[in-house]
Amino acid sequence: MKTSLNLLTLAGVLCAGLLTATAAEKVQAGPKGGRILEKTSPKAEFFVEKDHTASITFYDATLKPIPATEQSVTVIADGKDGKEKIEFEKKGDVLVSKTKLPNVESGNVVVQFKEKVDARPQNFRFKVNLEPCGECQRAEYACTCADH
């Protein structure tokens, strides 16, 4: 009986953790139409450009653009021949990928964000899908609808 109670308690804790994790994954809209990467300082927006390169724009707390300074970004993307590492460079006030994203219509990416050169990277994993959402009209990777 005690074992059953412990298993039920453990199951309840795990379910609560999953619900919390799912709620924390809600996508925040970026001013350019991209995806705000959660818990970055400053706020960073991942955006796929029309030419299939990616850009990272930084914002203050009120979502006004600020120039990139010490931040760095690398993307690991699923390509036709396996995973591809995509480097970013500073162009003007933003970071821009040096090459196009492979498999951009429906590929998985890991965005590795570093606030400073010697900082530990933060990883953000999501699927890049450029199809527009039927509700919010944003690209699916940046969709903010409640049912996504």
VENRA-V605272 format. One record per pair of residues at least 4 apart in sequence whose ideal C-beta (glycine too) atoms are under 7 Angstrom apart, sorted by sequence separation. I is the first residue (numbers start at 0). J is the second residue. D is the distance in whole Angstrom. If there is no record, write none. Layout:
BEGIN
I&J&D, I&J&D
END
This chain:
BEGIN
0&4&7, 1&5&6, 2&6&6, 3&7&6, 4&8&6, 5&9&6, 6&10&6, 7&11&6, 8&12&6, 9&13&6, 10&14&6, 11&15&6, 12&16&6, 13&17&6, 14&18&6, 15&19&6, 16&20&6, 17&21&6, 18&22&6, 19&23&6, 20&24&7, 29&33&4, 39&43&4, 47&51&7, 48&52&5, 58&62&5, 59&63&5, 78&82&7, 96&100&7, 102&106&3, 114&118&5, 132&136&6, 137&141&5, 29&34&6, 48&53&7, 58&63&6, 77&82&6, 78&83&4, 89&94&6, 90&95&5, 101&106&6, 113&118&5, 131&136&5, 132&137&6, 137&142&5, 142&147&5, 29&35&5, 47&53&6, 48&54&6, 58&64&6, 59&65&5, 88&94&7, 100&106&7, 131&137&7, 137&143&7, 28&35&7, 35&42&6, 36&43&5, 46&53&7, 57&64&7, 58&65&6, 75&82&5, 76&83&5, 87&94&4, 88&95&6, 113&120&5, 131&138&6, 132&139&6, 135&142&6, 26&34&6, 27&35&4, 45&53&6, 46&54&5, 56&64&6, 57&65&5, 87&95&6, 112&120&6, 135&143&6, 35&44&5, 36&45&6, 75&84&6, 76&85&6, 87&96&5, 88&97&6, 111&120&4, 112&121&5, 129&138&5, 130&139&5, 135&144&5, 27&37&7, 34&44&7, 45&55&6, 46&56&7, 57&67&6, 87&97&7, 128&138&7, 132&142&4, 134&144&5, 33&44&5, 34&45&5, 44&55&7, 73&84&6, 74&85&4, 85&96&5, 86&97&5, 111&122&6, 112&123&7, 128&139&4, 33&45&5, 43&55&5, 44&56&5, 73&85&7, 85&97&7, 128&140&5, 132&144&6, 31&44&6, 33&46&3, 57&70&7, 73&86&6, 85&98&6, 109&122&6, 110&123&4, 127&140&5, 30&44&7, 32&46&7, 43&57&6, 44&58&7, 73&87&7, 126&140&6, 29&44&3, 31&46&5, 42&57&7, 72&87&4, 85&100&7, 109&124&5, 125&140&6, 41&57&5, 42&58&4, 29&46&7, 41&58&6, 55&72&5, 108&125&7, 41&59&6, 83&101&5, 107&126&5, 108&127&5, 42&62&7, 53&74&6, 105&126&7, 106&127&5, 67&89&5, 72&94&5, 74&96&7, 79&101&6, 78&101&3, 79&102&7, 105&128&5, 41&65&6, 70&94&7, 76&100&5, 78&102&6, 103&127&6, 31&56&6, 67&92&6, 76&101&5, 77&102&5, 104&129&6, 66&92&4, 67&93&6, 76&102&7, 103&129&6, 67&94&5, 100&127&6, 64&92&7, 77&106&4, 76&106&6, 77&107&5, 30&62&6, 55&87&7, 76&108&5, 75&108&7, 74&108&5, 75&109&4, 74&109&7, 74&110&5, 56&93&5, 55&93&6, 72&110&6, 73&111&5, 54&93&5, 55&94&4, 72&111&7, 54&94&7, 72&112&6, 54&95&5, 71&113&5, 52&95&6, 53&96&4, 70&113&7, 52&96&5, 70&114&6, 71&116&7, 69&115&5, 52&99&5, 53&100&6, 69&116&6, 51&99&4, 50&99&7, 51&100&5, 51&103&5, 47&100&6, 47&103&6, 45&110&6, 43&112&6, 39&112&6, 36&110&6, 40&114&6, 36&112&6, 47&127&6, 39&121&7, 47&129&6, 36&123&5, 47&138&7, 32&137&6, 34&140&6, 34&141&4, 33&141&5, 32&141&6, 29&141&7, 28&141&7, 26&141&6, 28&143&5, 26&142&6, 26&143&5
END
